[in-house]
Amino acid sequence: MFITLEGPEGSGKTSHLKPLAEWLAGQGYRVHTAREPGGTSISEQIRAVIHDLKNTEMHPRAETLLYQAARAQIVEQVIRPKLAEGFIVLCDRYADSTLAYQGYGHQQDLEQVRALIRYATGGLIPDLTILLDVDVEVGLKRKTKNVSEWNRLDAYTLEFHQRVRTGYLEMAKQEPGRWAVVAASQGWEDVQADLRARILSV
Ligand code: TMP
């Protein structure tokens, strides 16, 4: 099973991934965790280029393509093989991040972005995608507390991040069979309990 966690900045998804994986392993499942962009040597190198605060001149199309290159590599090198071996793959961000950030955020043509995603992933779609939904200003404020994690995309405007959140909510509404929305404004324990319940319901 392929499960992805999505959300705007500061939604807390990264802090939930490891405990979720440990809980699943405790239930007897073999679990592999990954993050995007990254998860392979090539994808981590691409991540460094995309997120480098110095790369202010990066065009949205270049940004979109770099994410797809990083994704194609992790899909073929890690995700597909792990799924084939019977692992549950739990991924911190995946293709829906591209639709939310590069599609809705940068206001690029969604159909063109979808076509690029299909090419990059070879058509691999998650079985379950959980959106950790958080108010944009609350999320960004949370993230500024940890400056070491601040990347080039965090520095985009508030309006950009608001479009990202709207995009996520729209995608979740359009495809309710795959998406589940969890309110990230709850306490950490409640969010974790919600995440577990959503996974058990698949
Ligand atoms: P994170 O590791 O803190 O979630 O940072 C990843 C950043 O990359 C975050 O700002 C969202 C962004 N991103 C995209 O814009 N498009 C993508 O396809 C992916 C995977 C991430």
py3Dmol code that shows the C-alpha trace and the ligand (Angstrom):
import py3Dmol

protein = """\
ATOM      1  CA  MET A   1       0.000   0.000   0.000  1.00  0.00           C
ATOM      2  CA  PHE A   2       1.201   3.460  -0.920  1.00  0.00           C
ATOM      3  CA  ILE A   3       0.249   6.229   1.526  1.00  0.00           C
ATOM      4  CA  THR A   4       1.208   9.892   1.175  1.00  0.00           C
ATOM      5  CA  LEU A   5       1.038  12.770   3.641  1.00  0.00           C
ATOM      6  CA  GLU A   6       0.418  16.227   2.246  1.00  0.00           C
ATOM      7  CA  GLY A   7      -0.101  19.687   3.637  1.00  0.00           C
ATOM      8  CA  PRO A   8       0.842  23.351   3.546  1.00  0.00           C
ATOM      9  CA  GLU A   9       3.938  24.601   5.367  1.00  0.00           C
ATOM     10  CA  GLY A  10       3.977  23.930   9.106  1.00  0.00           C
ATOM     11  CA  SER A  11       1.188  21.345   8.992  1.00  0.00           C
ATOM     12  CA  GLY A  12       3.320  19.032  11.147  1.00  0.00           C
ATOM     13  CA  LYS A  13       3.311  16.085   8.742  1.00  0.00           C
ATOM     14  CA  THR A  14       7.007  15.364   9.191  1.00  0.00           C
ATOM     15  CA  SER A  15       6.639  14.981  12.968  1.00  0.00           C
ATOM     16  CA  HIS A  16       3.851  12.421  12.456  1.00  0.00           C
ATOM     17  CA  LEU A  17       5.572  10.226   9.900  1.00  0.00           C
ATOM     18  CA  LYS A  18       7.961   8.293  12.160  1.00  0.00           C
ATOM     19  CA  PRO A  19       5.436   7.563  14.941  1.00  0.00           C
ATOM     20  CA  LEU A  20       2.941   6.425  12.281  1.00  0.00           C
ATOM     21  CA  ALA A  21       5.530   4.123  10.738  1.00  0.00           C
ATOM     22  CA  GLU A  22       6.429   2.705  14.168  1.00  0.00           C
ATOM     23  CA  TRP A  23       2.780   2.078  14.940  1.00  0.00           C
ATOM     24  CA  LEU A  24       2.287   0.269  11.612  1.00  0.00           C
ATOM     25  CA  ALA A  25       5.412  -1.810  12.220  1.00  0.00           C
ATOM     26  CA  GLY A  26       3.991  -2.687  15.649  1.00  0.00           C
ATOM     27  CA  GLN A  27       0.909  -4.034  13.850  1.00  0.00           C
ATOM     28  CA  GLY A  28       3.195  -6.413  11.956  1.00  0.00           C
ATOM     29  CA  TYR A  29       3.496  -4.505   8.666  1.00  0.00           C
ATOM     30  CA  ARG A  30       6.769  -3.919   6.878  1.00  0.00           C
ATOM     31  CA  VAL A  31       7.007  -0.166   6.413  1.00  0.00           C
ATOM     32  CA  HIS A  32       9.294   2.028   4.364  1.00  0.00           C
ATOM     33  CA  THR A  33       9.284   5.792   4.931  1.00  0.00           C
ATOM     34  CA  ALA A  34      10.418   8.342   2.376  1.00  0.00           C
ATOM     35  CA  ARG A  35      10.257  12.049   1.732  1.00  0.00           C
ATOM     36  CA  GLU A  36       9.907  14.140  -1.370  1.00  0.00           C
ATOM     37  CA  PRO A  37      11.832  15.742  -2.874  1.00  0.00           C
ATOM     38  CA  GLY A  38      14.598  13.367  -1.841  1.00  0.00           C
ATOM     39  CA  GLY A  39      14.963   9.766  -0.799  1.00  0.00           C
ATOM     40  CA  THR A  40      17.746   8.841  -3.240  1.00  0.00           C
ATOM     41  CA  SER A  41      21.184  10.335  -3.747  1.00  0.00           C
ATOM     42  CA  ILE A  42      20.145  11.938  -7.066  1.00  0.00           C
ATOM     43  CA  SER A  43      16.836  13.221  -5.673  1.00  0.00           C
ATOM     44  CA  GLU A  44      18.562  14.715  -2.604  1.00  0.00           C
ATOM     45  CA  GLN A  45      21.009  16.550  -4.884  1.00  0.00           C
ATOM     46  CA  ILE A  46      18.072  17.940  -6.887  1.00  0.00           C
ATOM     47  CA  ARG A  47      16.360  18.913  -3.609  1.00  0.00           C
ATOM     48  CA  ALA A  48      19.390  20.992  -2.640  1.00  0.00           C
ATOM     49  CA  VAL A  49      19.198  22.908  -5.948  1.00  0.00           C
ATOM     50  CA  ILE A  50      15.436  23.535  -5.730  1.00  0.00           C
ATOM     51  CA  HIS A  51      15.464  24.671  -2.109  1.00  0.00           C
ATOM     52  CA  ASP A  52      18.646  26.736  -2.186  1.00  0.00           C
ATOM     53  CA  LEU A  53      17.661  30.220  -0.987  1.00  0.00           C
ATOM     54  CA  LYS A  54      20.231  31.671  -3.408  1.00  0.00           C
ATOM     55  CA  ASN A  55      18.350  30.370  -6.485  1.00  0.00           C
ATOM     56  CA  THR A  56      15.918  33.285  -6.539  1.00  0.00           C
ATOM     57  CA  GLU A  57      15.895  33.406 -10.361  1.00  0.00           C
ATOM     58  CA  MET A  58      14.429  29.883 -10.736  1.00  0.00           C
ATOM     59  CA  HIS A  59      11.494  29.918 -13.152  1.00  0.00           C
ATOM     60  CA  PRO A  60       8.316  28.046 -12.077  1.00  0.00           C
ATOM     61  CA  ARG A  61       8.638  25.695 -15.079  1.00  0.00           C
ATOM     62  CA  ALA A  62      12.222  24.846 -14.133  1.00  0.00           C
ATOM     63  CA  GLU A  63      11.053  24.302 -10.548  1.00  0.00           C
ATOM     64  CA  THR A  64       8.227  22.032 -11.741  1.00  0.00           C
ATOM     65  CA  LEU A  65      10.554  19.938 -13.899  1.00  0.00           C
ATOM     66  CA  LEU A  66      13.184  19.559 -11.195  1.00  0.00           C
ATOM     67  CA  TYR A  67      10.580  18.158  -8.806  1.00  0.00           C
ATOM     68  CA  GLN A  68       9.549  15.666 -11.499  1.00  0.00           C
ATOM     69  CA  ALA A  69      13.156  14.563 -12.067  1.00  0.00           C
ATOM     70  CA  ALA A  70      13.617  13.965  -8.334  1.00  0.00           C
ATOM     71  CA  ARG A  71      10.294  12.101  -8.280  1.00  0.00           C
ATOM     72  CA  ALA A  72      10.984   9.861 -11.283  1.00  0.00           C
ATOM     73  CA  GLN A  73      14.163   8.691  -9.571  1.00  0.00           C
ATOM     74  CA  ILE A  74      12.617   7.845  -6.189  1.00  0.00           C
ATOM     75  CA  VAL A  75       9.616   6.169  -7.817  1.00  0.00           C
ATOM     76  CA  GLU A  76      11.777   3.800  -9.855  1.00  0.00           C
ATOM     77  CA  GLN A  77      14.671   3.343  -7.430  1.00  0.00           C
ATOM     78  CA  VAL A  78      12.723   3.036  -4.180  1.00  0.00           C
ATOM     79  CA  ILE A  79       8.929   3.259  -4.162  1.00  0.00           C
ATOM     80  CA  ARG A  80       8.012   0.698  -6.836  1.00  0.00           C
ATOM     81  CA  PRO A  81      10.570  -1.883  -5.627  1.00  0.00           C
ATOM     82  CA  LYS A  82       9.405  -1.525  -2.004  1.00  0.00           C
ATOM     83  CA  LEU A  83       5.750  -1.840  -2.983  1.00  0.00           C
ATOM     84  CA  ALA A  84       6.610  -4.920  -5.056  1.00  0.00           C
ATOM     85  CA  GLU A  85       8.304  -6.457  -1.996  1.00  0.00           C
ATOM     86  CA  GLY A  86       5.092  -5.955  -0.019  1.00  0.00           C
ATOM     87  CA  PHE A  87       6.072  -2.927   2.066  1.00  0.00           C
ATOM     88  CA  ILE A  88       3.700  -0.178   3.050  1.00  0.00           C
ATOM     89  CA  VAL A  89       5.384   2.939   1.661  1.00  0.00           C
ATOM     90  CA  LEU A  90       4.681   6.039   3.712  1.00  0.00           C
ATOM     91  CA  CYS A  91       5.811   9.155   1.894  1.00  0.00           C
ATOM     92  CA  ASP A  92       6.128  12.713   3.208  1.00  0.00           C
ATOM     93  CA  ARG A  93       4.812  14.613   0.128  1.00  0.00           C
ATOM     94  CA  TYR A  94       4.397  13.271  -3.402  1.00  0.00           C
ATOM     95  CA  ALA A  95       2.885  14.358  -6.727  1.00  0.00           C
ATOM     96  CA  ASP A  96      -0.019  16.265  -5.145  1.00  0.00           C
ATOM     97  CA  SER A  97       2.557  18.705  -3.755  1.00  0.00           C
ATOM     98  CA  THR A  98       3.420  19.595  -7.345  1.00  0.00           C
ATOM     99  CA  LEU A  99      -0.232  20.230  -8.164  1.00  0.00           C
ATOM    100  CA  ALA A 100      -0.700  22.297  -4.993  1.00  0.00           C
ATOM    101  CA  TYR A 101       2.534  24.343  -5.161  1.00  0.00           C
ATOM    102  CA  GLN A 102       3.504  24.543  -8.834  1.00  0.00           C
ATOM    103  CA  GLY A 103      -0.042  24.159 -10.206  1.00  0.00           C
ATOM    104  CA  TYR A 104      -2.274  26.142  -7.835  1.00  0.00           C
ATOM    105  CA  GLY A 105       0.514  28.159  -6.142  1.00  0.00           C
ATOM    106  CA  HIS A 106       2.270  29.324  -9.309  1.00  0.00           C
ATOM    107  CA  GLN A 107      -1.013  29.236 -11.239  1.00  0.00           C
ATOM    108  CA  GLN A 108       0.294  27.032 -14.021  1.00  0.00           C
ATOM    109  CA  ASP A 109      -1.935  25.020 -16.311  1.00  0.00           C
ATOM    110  CA  LEU A 110      -3.146  22.098 -14.191  1.00  0.00           C
ATOM    111  CA  GLU A 111      -3.607  19.739 -17.133  1.00  0.00           C
ATOM    112  CA  GLN A 112      -0.035  20.287 -18.295  1.00  0.00           C
ATOM    113  CA  VAL A 113       1.236  19.747 -14.764  1.00  0.00           C
ATOM    114  CA  ARG A 114      -0.838  16.548 -14.492  1.00  0.00           C
ATOM    115  CA  ALA A 115       0.694  15.272 -17.728  1.00  0.00           C
ATOM    116  CA  LEU A 116       4.209  15.900 -16.374  1.00  0.00           C
ATOM    117  CA  ILE A 117       3.320  14.064 -13.177  1.00  0.00           C
ATOM    118  CA  ARG A 118       2.010  11.075 -15.136  1.00  0.00           C
ATOM    119  CA  TYR A 119       5.283  10.992 -17.061  1.00  0.00           C
ATOM    120  CA  ALA A 120       7.449  11.323 -13.938  1.00  0.00           C
ATOM    121  CA  THR A 121       5.594   8.719 -11.900  1.00  0.00           C
ATOM    122  CA  GLY A 122       4.822   6.310 -14.726  1.00  0.00           C
ATOM    123  CA  GLY A 123       1.242   6.558 -13.481  1.00  0.00           C
ATOM    124  CA  LEU A 124       1.890   5.513  -9.864  1.00  0.00           C
ATOM    125  CA  ILE A 125      -0.945   6.942  -7.730  1.00  0.00           C
ATOM    126  CA  PRO A 126      -1.172   6.604  -3.921  1.00  0.00           C
ATOM    127  CA  ASP A 127      -3.850   4.352  -2.425  1.00  0.00           C
ATOM    128  CA  LEU A 128      -4.424   6.928   0.306  1.00  0.00           C
ATOM    129  CA  THR A 129      -3.426  10.590   0.570  1.00  0.00           C
ATOM    130  CA  ILE A 130      -3.910  12.363   3.874  1.00  0.00           C
ATOM    131  CA  LEU A 131      -4.067  16.144   3.893  1.00  0.00           C
ATOM    132  CA  LEU A 132      -2.960  17.699   7.168  1.00  0.00           C
ATOM    133  CA  ASP A 133      -4.872  20.914   6.853  1.00  0.00           C
ATOM    134  CA  VAL A 134      -3.722  24.022   8.677  1.00  0.00           C
ATOM    135  CA  ASP A 135      -4.384  27.747   8.478  1.00  0.00           C
ATOM    136  CA  VAL A 136      -1.617  29.209   6.310  1.00  0.00           C
ATOM    137  CA  GLU A 137      -0.516  31.936   8.709  1.00  0.00           C
ATOM    138  CA  VAL A 138      -0.480  29.536  11.668  1.00  0.00           C
ATOM    139  CA  GLY A 139       1.581  27.048   9.628  1.00  0.00           C
ATOM    140  CA  LEU A 140       4.128  29.581   8.424  1.00  0.00           C
ATOM    141  CA  LYS A 141       4.487  30.944  11.953  1.00  0.00           C
ATOM    142  CA  ARG A 142       5.202  27.417  13.215  1.00  0.00           C
ATOM    143  CA  LYS A 143       7.822  27.000  10.526  1.00  0.00           C
ATOM    144  CA  THR A 144       9.638  30.284  11.237  1.00  0.00           C
ATOM    145  CA  LYS A 145      10.373  28.876  14.705  1.00  0.00           C
ATOM    146  CA  ASN A 146      12.690  26.405  13.014  1.00  0.00           C
ATOM    147  CA  VAL A 147      14.784  28.564  10.717  1.00  0.00           C
ATOM    148  CA  SER A 148      17.118  25.695   9.765  1.00  0.00           C
ATOM    149  CA  GLU A 149      14.198  24.165   7.826  1.00  0.00           C
ATOM    150  CA  TRP A 150      13.368  27.400   5.998  1.00  0.00           C
ATOM    151  CA  ASN A 151      13.661  26.857   2.220  1.00  0.00           C
ATOM    152  CA  ARG A 152      13.242  28.922  -0.960  1.00  0.00           C
ATOM    153  CA  LEU A 153       9.557  27.993  -1.279  1.00  0.00           C
ATOM    154  CA  ASP A 154       8.724  29.113   2.260  1.00  0.00           C
ATOM    155  CA  ALA A 155       9.782  32.591   1.196  1.00  0.00           C
ATOM    156  CA  TYR A 156       7.001  32.817  -1.435  1.00  0.00           C
ATOM    157  CA  THR A 157       4.173  35.254  -0.640  1.00  0.00           C
ATOM    158  CA  LEU A 158       1.310  34.606   1.744  1.00  0.00           C
ATOM    159  CA  GLU A 159      -1.055  34.659  -1.273  1.00  0.00           C
ATOM    160  CA  PHE A 160       0.994  31.871  -2.875  1.00  0.00           C
ATOM    161  CA  HIS A 161       0.667  29.731   0.248  1.00  0.00           C
ATOM    162  CA  GLN A 162      -3.041  30.493   0.468  1.00  0.00           C
ATOM    163  CA  ARG A 163      -3.503  29.245  -3.106  1.00  0.00           C
ATOM    164  CA  VAL A 164      -1.576  26.095  -2.123  1.00  0.00           C
ATOM    165  CA  ARG A 165      -3.992  25.393   0.732  1.00  0.00           C
ATOM    166  CA  THR A 166      -7.039  26.131  -1.436  1.00  0.00           C
ATOM    167  CA  GLY A 167      -5.617  23.783  -4.067  1.00  0.00           C
ATOM    168  CA  TYR A 168      -5.196  20.983  -1.558  1.00  0.00           C
ATOM    169  CA  LEU A 169      -8.747  21.359  -0.273  1.00  0.00           C
ATOM    170  CA  GLU A 170     -10.076  21.404  -3.827  1.00  0.00           C
ATOM    171  CA  MET A 171      -8.186  18.237  -4.785  1.00  0.00           C
ATOM    172  CA  ALA A 172      -9.410  16.477  -1.636  1.00  0.00           C
ATOM    173  CA  LYS A 173     -12.978  17.413  -2.554  1.00  0.00           C
ATOM    174  CA  GLN A 174     -12.590  16.283  -6.159  1.00  0.00           C
ATOM    175  CA  GLU A 175     -11.263  12.838  -5.246  1.00  0.00           C
ATOM    176  CA  PRO A 176     -12.774  11.855  -1.877  1.00  0.00           C
ATOM    177  CA  GLY A 177     -12.078   8.150  -2.478  1.00  0.00           C
ATOM    178  CA  ARG A 178      -8.339   8.711  -2.255  1.00  0.00           C
ATOM    179  CA  TRP A 179      -8.075  11.737   0.041  1.00  0.00           C
ATOM    180  CA  ALA A 180      -8.726  12.133   3.755  1.00  0.00           C
ATOM    181  CA  VAL A 181      -8.525  15.510   5.474  1.00  0.00           C
ATOM    182  CA  VAL A 182      -7.235  15.765   9.047  1.00  0.00           C
ATOM    183  CA  ALA A 183      -7.336  19.027  11.011  1.00  0.00           C
ATOM    184  CA  ALA A 184      -3.743  19.787  11.969  1.00  0.00           C
ATOM    185  CA  SER A 185      -4.916  22.474  14.416  1.00  0.00           C
ATOM    186  CA  GLN A 186      -5.797  19.730  16.940  1.00  0.00           C
ATOM    187  CA  GLY A 187      -3.370  18.567  19.599  1.00  0.00           C
ATOM    188  CA  TRP A 188      -0.582  16.270  18.377  1.00  0.00           C
ATOM    189  CA  GLU A 189      -2.128  13.134  19.974  1.00  0.00           C
ATOM    190  CA  ASP A 190      -5.504  13.776  18.337  1.00  0.00           C
ATOM    191  CA  VAL A 191      -3.903  14.315  14.943  1.00  0.00           C
ATOM    192  CA  GLN A 192      -1.952  11.064  15.328  1.00  0.00           C
ATOM    193  CA  ALA A 193      -5.134   9.202  16.347  1.00  0.00           C
ATOM    194  CA  ASP A 194      -6.979  10.605  13.308  1.00  0.00           C
ATOM    195  CA  LEU A 195      -4.156   9.568  10.994  1.00  0.00           C
ATOM    196  CA  ARG A 196      -4.212   6.014  12.355  1.00  0.00           C
ATOM    197  CA  ALA A 197      -7.992   5.803  12.006  1.00  0.00           C
ATOM    198  CA  ARG A 198      -7.801   6.958   8.370  1.00  0.00           C
ATOM    199  CA  ILE A 199      -5.174   4.341   7.569  1.00  0.00           C
ATOM    200  CA  LEU A 200      -7.193   1.585   9.243  1.00  0.00           C
ATOM    201  CA  SER A 201     -10.214   2.529   7.159  1.00  0.00           C
ATOM    202  CA  VAL A 202      -8.486   1.821   3.836  1.00  0.00           C
TER     203      VAL A 202
END
"""
ligand_1 = """\
21
TMP
P 9.380 20.000 3.346
O 10.367 18.889 3.279
O 9.592 20.937 4.473
O 7.967 19.536 3.219
O 9.739 20.913 2.077
C 9.433 20.563 0.820
C 9.114 21.836 0.093
O 9.017 21.551 -1.294
C 7.798 22.446 0.505
O 7.937 23.848 0.509
C 6.858 22.041 -0.604
C 7.766 21.955 -1.792
N 7.357 21.012 -2.833
C 6.843 21.526 -4.013
O 6.701 22.726 -4.166
N 6.507 20.646 -5.003
C 6.679 19.299 -4.896
O 6.370 18.543 -5.816
C 7.218 18.794 -3.645
C 7.409 17.328 -3.460
C 7.544 19.689 -2.649
"""
view = py3Dmol.view(width=600, height=400)
view.addModel(protein, "pdb")
view.setStyle({"model": 0}, {"cartoon": {"style": "trace"}})
view.addModel(ligand_1, "xyz")
view.setStyle({"model": 1}, {"stick": {}})
view.zoomTo()
view.show()
